[in-house]
Every structure is written in structure tokens, then in C-alpha cells.
């Protein structure tokens, strides 16, 4: 990570805490590693990202419905899915710092460094060697690559490494009131299995015909040994997943469809296409016959935000075998029973949140004549902004607060607003810029005369005078989901 990018990332983290987006969990007790709480504006932004995904997936697609499955599930589900025996990461320890790292991530960081230093050939060679080692599960080769490329521990600065070993990531707990009669269960490491075991329930009750999808937003838990890069990698996180059930033989057509559709969803928010790229998996998961990541260029390099996987019929077939219940679908168009194939789209909500913050964060130097000023602004899409508009009476007297409250009471029926009368109007504008509020509505003495107000636009800082009785329509149009959803389709 270059100095500028490192500084940007630190500033975003600091901004997130200072302005109520993200707090370290249990901070008064010195925190809990890789666990975070979302503050008053963070939870609004997070909910708006969920809404955008849900509307795009469920509301805009007649053949996709929603689900909310339980976090606790029968332990045999995780045996069937392969998580009990195969949900592992290649880990390596530094003997001096006593810190543990994922071997592949150490190598990915080195590749990013080579790329930033202009050592393209070295980066491509290391990427190819790492892909070969991962594909063959060759832990010795991963260790040798770390040694060969002189990768040091970020904490100790030494190369005193252990051998690479596999580490299971699932959290387990006891289920039952009595210790002696309790059963070991797991906190789900992904939300997908809750969809698979409910495949027939949803298909029958929603009367769905293949192809159709089931969408879900929910918490998942992984005992990540590597807790770093803020909310990029956490032990408790949230996923937005959709499993799309298709006729065998058509899966690659649908895989291509969802690969393109999901990238379009990201770009509809106005992010530069240069910030995104596809990364095909060199080593496919045991259940997949195709897999690609949508990666975003974070300050520390391109990292996965969303995965699209062709999971074949592995999951439904496994649950059919382990449960003894048929997981087949009768296709009346071809008069045939079969176990459907599945195309999965899986996006990390917390990563999308971080992406959105980083992409929106901007430090500006402003000058007008002899005056110099600066501001930090979050250029959030209006649909995602935690607060849609700020209601600001120019002063605390002369009936302006009362008029401002009238406007507030009218608009808050449709939008999340904030009312502020403390500090100068300039300071209030700057605070709203910092939390990403796209519009400020100022009520002044002229408002009492002609019932007009000033709307100040966050990005351009332009101001316009409009009738107060038209605010419902004006703000409603400016923050409407319609244009964004059309763009995402």
C-alpha cells in the first residue's frame, strides 16, 4: 500500500468512527478483535445497501423470492455441505510475533506490492505459482513461495515462519438446556445452506417454476485468524446471497447472465468501471464448475467483493443423500424429474459498506478569492445516503424554528431527515457534507414572507430557491429509487 493509499484508508477508518458510522465493538473493554458495531449513520447506510440489493433482486425479478433462515441449523447440514471436513484455510505462524496469517493472503499482498512497484513479470509469475499450489492443495509449495519471495511478518519484520497448516473456520457451541444432554451445533459460516434445505418448501408454497431464485440477507460467522483491514474481514459479518435454480445443461448460460448483471448493479451507483475487475478462480471449490470474483480496487489493492459460482447440483444432491429426502424438481416442460443446478451470487454486505465509504470519501480544498477553506465530503448516492435532507433554520428565533419544524414534520413521513439549529449555517453544511447528506434545506426570514426555502446540493454546493410546498415532490424525485433500479437492470 502506497503512503497516499495508506493515509486514505486510515482517514476513512477515522472518519467512520468520528461521524457515527462504525465503532469498535466492546470498546470500553478494549474491544473484541475483528468485531465491529455500526453507529447511527452506519446502520442507515447499511440498511440502504440492503434495500438496494433486495429491490434489485426480489422486487425487480418475478422469479426470485426471499427467505430468512435460522442461524442455528442441524449439524448434519454442515457435514453434508462439506464444511465439517473441508472448511479450512492455509495458515502460517511467525515464531517471533506469535501472529498467524493466511498463507495465500501474504502472497496476494506481495503480488500487489510487485504490481505497484512496476514488477509486472514477478507479479504474474508469483500469481501463477500460487494458483498452481492452491489448486493442488500443496501446502509445502505455499511455504516455499513465502520463503522464496522473502515475505516478512508485518508485526515482527522477520521471516521466522512455521510450516503451512490447515485451520477450520467454524464456530461451535452447545445446543440444549442440560450440559450432559446437549448437542454440538455450529454458527453458520454461510447463509446459502439455509436456502438449499428450504428449496422444496419455497418452490411449492411460492409455486415457482425453474428457473427461479431464492434471496437472503443474514449474519454468518467465521473464526478468522486473520483479522485485518477494518471491516474487510470479520468474525461476524453479513451476506447478501441469491441461489438461482436452473435446468442442468443451462447453467453456463445463467452463470454468464448473473456475472454481467451483478457487475452492472455495482456500476449503477456511479463507480468508475476502472475500479472493478473480474477474477476467475484458478482453484475451484469442490462444488463448482465455474467461479468468478467481482473485485474492487481498495487502497490496499483489488479484493473480492462479490462471488458468482456455478455450484452444479452438489448441494441439493448432498442434502438428498444425507437427509434421505428427495430434493428433485419435476419439470413439466420436458416431463422429467431432476436435481436442479445452482448459480450463486454472494456479496459481503460489510465489504460493500467499506467499498461505498472509500469510494465516496473525498477531501477538498476550496478557495474563493482570498479565502481558503476545506471540507470532507461523502459523495454517497442519494439512495444510499443515511440522511436524505437536513432541515436547517437560519437562526433560533423569529419563528424560523417553528416553520422548519412544519417542513420537518411533512417530509419525515417519507424520508430520514435531520434537524439542526446549533452553530453557524456554514458549520452545519460541513457536518452534513461529512455524513453524506445530499441536500440541505435552509429556512430563513424570506421563507416567512413568500414560503420559499433554499436547497443546497452537497456535491456542487449550488443553492436554489424553491417553494416550500413543492418540497415533497422535489426531494422525493431527487432520492427516488426508480432511476437507480432502471440503471441496475
C-alpha positions as CSV (number, residue, x, y, z in Angstrom):
1,X,0.0,0.0,0.0
2,X,1.5,3.4,-1.0
3,X,1.8,6.2,1.5
4,X,-1.1,8.1,-0.1
5,X,-3.4,5.0,-0.1
6,X,-2.3,4.1,3.4
7,X,-3.2,7.6,4.6
8,X,-6.6,7.5,2.7
9,X,-7.5,4.2,4.4
10,X,-6.6,5.5,7.8
11,X,-8.6,8.7,7.2
12,X,-11.6,6.7,6.2
13,X,-11.4,4.5,9.3
14,X,-11.1,7.6,11.5
15,X,-13.9,9.3,9.7
16,X,-16.2,6.3,10.1
17,X,-15.8,6.4,13.9
18,X,-15.8,10.2,14.3
19,X,-19.1,10.6,12.4
20,X,-21.0,7.6,13.8
21,X,-20.6,5.0,11.0
22,X,-18.6,2.2,12.6
23,X,-17.3,1.7,16.2
24,X,-15.0,-1.0,17.6
25,X,-17.2,-3.5,19.4
26,X,-17.0,-3.5,23.2
27,X,-14.6,-0.5,23.0
28,X,-14.8,0.4,26.7
29,X,-13.5,-3.1,27.5
30,X,-10.6,-2.6,25.0
31,X,-12.6,-4.1,22.1
32,X,-13.0,-7.5,20.6
33,X,-10.8,-8.4,17.7
34,X,-12.4,-8.4,14.3
35,X,-15.9,-7.4,15.6
36,X,-17.5,-4.0,14.9
37,X,-20.7,-2.1,15.7
38,X,-22.5,0.1,13.2
39,X,-23.4,3.6,14.6
40,X,-26.3,5.8,13.9
41,X,-25.4,6.7,10.4
42,X,-23.6,3.4,9.7
43,X,-26.8,1.4,10.3
44,X,-28.8,3.7,8.0
45,X,-26.2,3.3,5.2
46,X,-26.1,-0.5,5.7
47,X,-29.9,-0.8,5.6
48,X,-29.9,1.3,2.4
49,X,-27.4,-1.0,0.7
50,X,-29.6,-4.0,1.8
51,X,-32.6,-2.2,0.3
52,X,-30.9,-1.6,-3.0
53,X,-29.8,-5.3,-3.2
54,X,-33.2,-6.6,-2.1
55,X,-35.2,-4.3,-4.5
56,X,-32.8,-5.3,-7.4
57,X,-33.1,-9.0,-6.6
58,X,-36.6,-9.6,-5.3
59,X,-38.7,-6.7,-6.3
60,X,-37.4,-6.4,-9.9
61,X,-37.4,-10.1,-10.7
62,X,-40.7,-12.0,-10.8
63,X,-38.9,-15.3,-10.5
64,X,-36.9,-14.5,-7.3
65,X,-38.4,-14.6,-3.8
66,X,-36.9,-14.0,-0.4
67,X,-36.1,-16.1,2.7
68,X,-34.9,-15.6,6.2
69,X,-33.5,-18.9,7.6
70,X,-32.2,-19.6,11.1
71,X,-28.6,-19.1,12.2
72,X,-28.7,-22.4,14.1
73,X,-29.2,-25.4,11.8
74,X,-29.0,-29.2,12.2
75,X,-25.3,-30.2,12.5
76,X,-25.7,-32.8,9.7
77,X,-26.3,-30.0,7.3
78,X,-22.7,-28.9,7.7
79,X,-21.5,-32.5,7.3
80,X,-23.4,-32.7,4.0
81,X,-22.1,-29.4,2.7
82,X,-18.5,-30.4,3.4
83,X,-17.8,-27.6,6.0
84,X,-17.1,-30.0,8.8
85,X,-14.4,-31.8,6.9
86,X,-13.2,-29.2,4.4
87,X,-13.8,-25.6,5.6
88,X,-10.2,-24.8,6.0
89,X,-7.7,-22.0,5.3
90,X,-3.9,-22.5,4.8
91,X,-2.4,-20.8,7.8
92,X,1.2,-19.9,8.8
93,X,2.7,-18.6,12.0
94,X,5.5,-16.2,12.7
95,X,7.6,-17.6,15.6
96,X,8.8,-14.2,16.7
97,X,5.5,-12.2,16.7
98,X,3.3,-15.3,17.6
99,X,0.9,-14.0,14.9
100,X,-1.0,-16.3,12.5
101,X,-1.6,-15.4,8.8
102,X,-3.3,-16.9,5.8
103,X,-0.6,-18.0,3.5
104,X,-2.5,-17.1,0.3
105,X,-3.2,-13.6,1.6
106,X,0.5,-13.0,2.4
107,X,1.3,-14.0,-1.2
108,X,-1.5,-11.8,-2.6
109,X,-0.2,-8.8,-0.7
110,X,3.3,-9.5,-2.2
111,X,1.7,-9.6,-5.7
112,X,0.0,-6.3,-5.1
113,X,3.3,-4.8,-4.0
114,X,5.1,-6.1,-7.1
115,X,2.3,-4.6,-9.3
116,X,2.6,-1.2,-7.5
117,X,6.4,-1.3,-7.9
118,X,6.0,-2.0,-11.6
119,X,7.4,-5.5,-11.3
120,X,4.7,-7.0,-13.6
121,X,6.6,-10.1,-14.6
122,X,7.3,-11.0,-11.0
123,X,3.7,-10.4,-10.0
124,X,2.4,-12.6,-12.8
125,X,4.9,-15.4,-12.1
126,X,4.0,-15.4,-8.3
127,X,0.3,-15.4,-9.1
128,X,0.7,-18.4,-11.4
129,X,2.8,-20.3,-8.9
130,X,0.3,-19.6,-6.1
131,X,-2.6,-20.6,-8.2
132,X,-0.9,-23.9,-9.0
133,X,-0.1,-24.6,-5.3
134,X,-3.7,-23.8,-4.2
135,X,-5.2,-25.9,-7.0
136,X,-3.2,-28.9,-5.9
137,X,-3.6,-28.2,-2.1
138,X,0.2,-28.2,-2.0
139,X,1.0,-26.5,1.4
140,X,4.7,-27.1,1.1
141,X,4.7,-25.1,-2.2
142,X,2.9,-22.2,-0.5
143,X,5.5,-22.2,2.3
144,X,8.3,-22.3,-0.2
145,X,6.9,-19.3,-2.1
146,X,6.7,-17.3,1.1
147,X,10.4,-18.1,1.7
148,X,11.5,-17.6,-1.9
149,X,9.9,-14.1,-2.1
150,X,11.3,-13.1,1.3
151,X,7.9,-12.3,2.8
152,X,8.2,-10.9,6.3
153,X,5.8,-10.8,9.2
154,X,4.1,-7.3,9.2
155,X,4.5,-7.2,13.0
156,X,8.0,-8.6,13.8
157,X,9.6,-7.9,10.4
158,X,11.2,-11.3,10.4
159,X,10.9,-14.4,8.2
160,X,10.9,-16.9,11.0
161,X,7.9,-18.9,9.8
162,X,6.4,-22.3,10.8
163,X,5.1,-24.7,8.2
164,X,1.8,-24.0,6.5
165,X,-1.2,-25.9,8.1
166,X,-4.9,-26.1,7.6
167,X,-7.3,-24.4,10.1
168,X,-11.1,-25.0,10.3
169,X,-13.1,-21.7,10.5
170,X,-16.4,-22.8,12.0
171,X,-17.6,-21.7,15.5
172,X,-19.2,-24.5,17.5
173,X,-21.4,-24.2,20.6
174,X,-23.7,-26.5,22.7
175,X,-27.4,-26.7,21.9
176,X,-29.6,-27.8,24.8
177,X,-30.6,-26.8,28.4
178,X,-28.6,-29.5,30.1
179,X,-24.8,-29.9,29.6
180,X,-24.9,-33.7,29.6
181,X,-27.7,-33.8,27.0
182,X,-26.5,-31.0,24.8
183,X,-25.6,-31.4,21.1
184,X,-22.7,-29.7,19.3
185,X,-24.0,-27.3,16.7
186,X,-22.3,-24.6,14.6
187,X,-22.9,-20.9,14.0
188,X,-23.5,-20.9,10.2
189,X,-20.4,-20.0,8.2
190,X,-22.6,-19.0,5.2
191,X,-26.2,-18.4,4.6
192,X,-26.5,-20.5,1.4
193,X,-27.3,-23.8,3.1
194,X,-30.5,-22.3,4.7
195,X,-31.7,-21.7,1.1
196,X,-30.8,-25.2,-0.1
197,X,-32.6,-27.1,2.7
198,X,-35.7,-24.9,2.1
199,X,-35.6,-25.3,-1.7
200,X,-38.7,-27.5,-1.9
201,X,-40.6,-25.6,0.8
202,X,-40.2,-22.3,-1.2
203,X,-40.7,-23.9,-4.6
204,X,-44.1,-25.5,-3.6
205,X,-45.5,-22.6,-1.5
206,X,-44.5,-19.9,-3.9
207,X,-45.5,-22.1,-6.9
208,X,-42.2,-21.3,-8.6
209,X,-41.1,-22.8,-11.9
210,X,-37.4,-23.3,-12.8
211,X,-35.5,-21.2,-13.4
212,X,-36.1,-19.3,-10.2
213,X,-34.1,-17.9,-7.3
214,X,-34.2,-17.6,-3.5
215,X,-32.6,-14.5,-2.0
216,X,-31.5,-14.0,1.6
217,X,-29.7,-11.4,3.7
218,X,-28.2,-12.7,7.0
219,X,-25.4,-13.0,9.5
220,X,-22.7,-15.6,9.1
221,X,-19.7,-16.4,11.4
222,X,-16.2,-17.5,10.7
223,X,-13.3,-17.9,13.2
224,X,-11.0,-15.8,11.1
225,X,-7.4,-16.0,12.4
226,X,-6.5,-13.1,10.2
227,X,-8.5,-10.1,11.4
228,X,-7.3,-7.0,9.5
229,X,-8.2,-4.2,7.1
230,X,-11.0,-2.8,9.3
231,X,-14.4,-4.4,8.4
232,X,-13.0,-6.2,5.3
233,X,-12.5,-9.4,7.2
234,X,-14.5,-10.0,10.4
235,X,-15.6,-12.9,12.5
236,X,-19.3,-11.8,12.5
237,X,-20.4,-10.5,9.1
238,X,-23.4,-10.2,6.9
239,X,-24.0,-11.7,3.5
240,X,-26.5,-11.0,0.7
241,X,-26.9,-14.2,-1.3
242,X,-29.1,-15.5,-4.1
243,X,-29.3,-19.1,-5.2
244,X,-30.7,-19.4,-8.7
245,X,-32.0,-22.9,-9.6
246,X,-31.7,-23.9,-13.2
247,X,-32.2,-26.9,-15.5
248,X,-29.0,-29.0,-15.8
249,X,-27.2,-28.1,-19.0
250,X,-28.3,-24.4,-18.9
251,X,-26.0,-23.4,-16.0
252,X,-23.3,-21.8,-18.0
253,X,-25.8,-19.5,-19.8
254,X,-27.2,-18.4,-16.5
255,X,-23.7,-18.1,-15.0
256,X,-22.8,-15.6,-17.7
257,X,-26.1,-13.8,-17.2
258,X,-25.6,-13.3,-13.5
259,X,-21.9,-12.4,-13.9
260,X,-22.8,-9.5,-16.1
261,X,-25.9,-8.5,-14.2
262,X,-24.2,-8.3,-10.9
263,X,-21.3,-6.1,-12.2
264,X,-24.0,-3.8,-13.7
265,X,-25.6,-3.5,-10.3
266,X,-22.3,-2.2,-8.8
267,X,-21.6,0.2,-11.7
268,X,-25.2,1.7,-11.5
269,X,-24.1,3.5,-8.3
270,X,-21.8,5.7,-10.4
271,X,-18.5,4.0,-9.6
272,X,-15.8,4.1,-12.3
273,X,-15.6,0.8,-14.2
274,X,-11.8,1.0,-13.9
275,X,-12.3,0.3,-10.2
276,X,-13.8,-3.1,-10.8
277,X,-12.5,-6.2,-12.5
278,X,-13.4,-9.9,-12.8
279,X,-11.0,-12.5,-11.3
280,X,-11.6,-16.1,-12.4
281,X,-10.9,-18.7,-9.8
282,X,-7.7,-20.8,-10.5
283,X,-8.8,-23.4,-7.9
284,X,-12.5,-24.2,-8.0
285,X,-14.3,-25.1,-4.8
286,X,-15.3,-28.8,-4.6
287,X,-18.9,-28.0,-5.5
288,X,-18.3,-25.6,-8.5
289,X,-17.7,-26.0,-12.2
290,X,-17.1,-22.2,-12.7
291,X,-16.4,-19.3,-10.4
292,X,-15.5,-15.7,-10.7
293,X,-15.0,-12.8,-8.2
294,X,-16.0,-9.2,-8.8
295,X,-13.1,-7.3,-7.3
296,X,-12.9,-3.7,-6.3
297,X,-9.7,-1.6,-6.1
298,X,-9.4,-0.8,-2.4
299,X,-6.5,1.4,-1.2
300,X,-4.6,-1.9,-0.5
301,X,-5.3,-3.4,-3.9
302,X,-8.0,-5.3,-5.7
303,X,-10.0,-7.5,-3.4
304,X,-13.1,-9.6,-3.7
305,X,-16.5,-8.0,-3.0
306,X,-18.8,-10.5,-4.7
307,X,-18.6,-14.0,-6.0
308,X,-20.6,-15.7,-8.7
309,X,-20.4,-19.5,-8.7
310,X,-21.9,-22.3,-10.7
311,X,-22.4,-24.8,-7.9
312,X,-23.8,-27.7,-10.1
313,X,-26.2,-30.0,-8.3
314,X,-23.7,-30.6,-5.4
315,X,-25.6,-29.0,-2.5
316,X,-29.1,-30.4,-3.3
317,X,-27.7,-33.9,-4.1
318,X,-25.7,-33.9,-0.8
319,X,-28.7,-32.9,1.3
320,X,-30.8,-35.6,-0.6
321,X,-28.2,-38.2,0.4
322,X,-27.7,-37.1,4.0
323,X,-31.3,-36.5,4.8
324,X,-32.9,-39.3,2.9
325,X,-35.4,-36.8,1.4
326,X,-35.8,-36.3,-2.3
327,X,-34.6,-32.9,-3.5
328,X,-35.9,-33.2,-7.0
329,X,-38.0,-31.0,-9.2
330,X,-40.5,-32.2,-11.8
331,X,-40.1,-30.2,-15.0
332,X,-43.4,-30.3,-16.8
333,X,-41.9,-28.7,-20.0
334,X,-39.6,-31.8,-20.6
335,X,-41.6,-34.2,-18.4
336,X,-38.6,-35.1,-16.3
337,X,-37.5,-35.2,-12.7
338,X,-34.1,-33.9,-11.8
339,X,-32.0,-32.3,-9.1
340,X,-31.5,-28.6,-10.2
341,X,-28.2,-27.0,-10.8
342,X,-27.5,-23.8,-8.9
343,X,-25.9,-20.4,-9.8
344,X,-25.0,-18.4,-6.7
345,X,-24.4,-14.7,-6.3
346,X,-22.9,-13.9,-2.9
347,X,-21.9,-10.4,-1.8
348,X,-20.4,-9.4,1.5
349,X,-22.5,-6.6,2.9
350,X,-19.8,-5.3,5.2
351,X,-17.3,-5.2,2.3
352,X,-19.8,-3.4,0.2
353,X,-20.3,-0.9,3.0
354,X,-16.5,-0.3,3.1
355,X,-16.3,0.0,-0.6
356,X,-19.1,2.6,-0.6
357,X,-17.3,4.6,2.1
358,X,-14.0,4.6,0.4
359,X,-15.4,5.4,-3.0
360,X,-17.5,8.3,-1.5
361,X,-14.8,9.8,0.7
362,X,-13.2,13.0,-0.6
363,X,-11.1,15.7,1.0
364,X,-11.5,19.0,-0.8
365,X,-9.5,22.3,-0.7
366,X,-11.8,25.2,-1.5
367,X,-10.8,28.7,-2.4
368,X,-12.9,31.8,-3.2
369,X,-11.0,35.0,-3.8
370,X,-8.5,35.4,-0.9
371,X,-10.4,32.9,1.3
372,X,-9.3,29.3,1.6
373,X,-11.3,26.6,3.1
374,X,-11.6,22.8,3.1
375,X,-14.2,20.1,3.6
376,X,-14.5,16.4,3.9
377,X,-17.5,15.1,1.8
378,X,-19.0,11.7,1.4
379,X,-20.3,11.6,-2.2
380,X,-22.9,8.9,-1.5
381,X,-25.6,8.1,-4.0
382,X,-28.7,9.8,-2.7
383,X,-30.5,6.5,-2.4
384,X,-27.8,5.2,-0.1
385,X,-27.2,8.3,2.0
386,X,-28.1,7.8,5.7
387,X,-29.9,11.1,5.9
388,X,-31.7,12.3,2.8
389,X,-32.0,16.0,3.8
390,X,-31.1,18.3,6.7
391,X,-33.7,20.9,7.9
392,X,-31.8,24.0,9.0
393,X,-33.4,27.2,10.3
394,X,-31.0,30.1,9.8
395,X,-31.5,31.3,13.4
396,X,-33.0,30.0,16.6
397,X,-35.5,32.9,16.7
398,X,-38.1,35.0,14.8
399,X,-40.3,31.9,14.2
400,X,-37.8,30.2,11.9
401,X,-37.5,27.0,14.1
402,X,-41.3,26.7,14.1
403,X,-41.5,26.9,10.3
404,X,-38.6,24.5,10.0
405,X,-40.4,22.0,12.2
406,X,-43.5,22.2,10.0
407,X,-41.4,21.3,7.0
408,X,-39.6,18.5,9.0
409,X,-42.9,17.0,10.1
410,X,-44.2,17.0,6.5
411,X,-41.1,15.4,4.9
412,X,-40.2,12.9,7.6
413,X,-43.2,10.7,6.7
414,X,-41.3,9.7,3.5
415,X,-37.6,10.3,4.3
416,X,-35.0,10.0,7.0
417,X,-34.2,13.6,8.0
418,X,-32.1,15.5,10.5
419,X,-32.9,18.8,12.2
420,X,-30.1,21.1,13.3
421,X,-30.1,24.7,14.6
422,X,-26.8,24.8,16.5
423,X,-23.7,26.6,15.1
424,X,-23.4,28.8,12.0
425,X,-25.0,27.7,8.8
426,X,-21.6,27.1,7.3
427,X,-20.5,24.7,10.0
428,X,-23.8,22.8,9.7
429,X,-23.3,22.5,6.0
430,X,-19.8,21.0,6.6
431,X,-21.2,18.5,9.1
432,X,-23.9,17.3,6.6
433,X,-21.2,17.0,3.9
434,X,-19.2,14.8,6.2
435,X,-22.1,12.3,6.8
436,X,-23.1,12.4,3.1
437,X,-26.4,14.2,3.3
438,X,-27.2,15.1,-0.3
439,X,-29.5,18.1,0.3
440,X,-29.8,20.8,3.0
441,X,-33.0,22.8,3.3
442,X,-32.4,26.3,4.8
443,X,-35.4,28.2,6.3
444,X,-34.7,32.0,6.6
445,X,-36.6,35.2,7.0
446,X,-37.6,35.2,3.4
447,X,-39.4,31.9,4.0
448,X,-41.8,33.6,6.3
449,X,-42.5,36.2,3.6
450,X,-43.0,34.1,0.5
451,X,-42.9,30.5,1.7
452,X,-39.7,29.7,-0.3
453,X,-36.6,27.8,1.0
454,X,-33.1,27.3,-0.2
455,X,-32.0,23.8,-1.2
456,X,-28.2,23.4,-1.1
457,X,-26.7,20.5,-3.1
458,X,-23.9,18.6,-1.4
459,X,-21.7,17.7,-4.4
460,X,-21.8,21.1,-6.3
461,X,-22.6,23.2,-3.2
462,X,-25.0,25.1,-5.6
463,X,-28.1,26.6,-4.0
464,X,-31.5,27.1,-5.4
465,X,-34.7,28.8,-4.2
466,X,-37.8,26.7,-4.3
467,X,-41.4,26.9,-3.0
468,X,-41.7,25.1,0.3
469,X,-45.0,23.5,-0.8
470,X,-43.1,21.7,-3.6
471,X,-40.5,20.1,-1.3
472,X,-42.3,16.8,-1.1
473,X,-42.1,16.3,-4.9
474,X,-38.6,17.8,-5.3
475,X,-36.9,15.8,-2.6
476,X,-38.9,12.7,-3.5
477,X,-37.7,12.8,-7.1
478,X,-34.1,13.5,-6.1
479,X,-33.9,10.5,-3.8
480,X,-36.2,8.1,-5.7
481,X,-35.0,4.5,-6.3
482,X,-36.6,4.4,-9.7
483,X,-33.7,5.7,-11.8
484,X,-31.1,3.6,-9.9
485,X,-33.1,0.4,-10.3
486,X,-33.6,1.1,-14.0
487,X,-29.8,1.6,-14.4
488,X,-29.1,-1.6,-12.5
489,X,-31.3,-3.8,-14.7
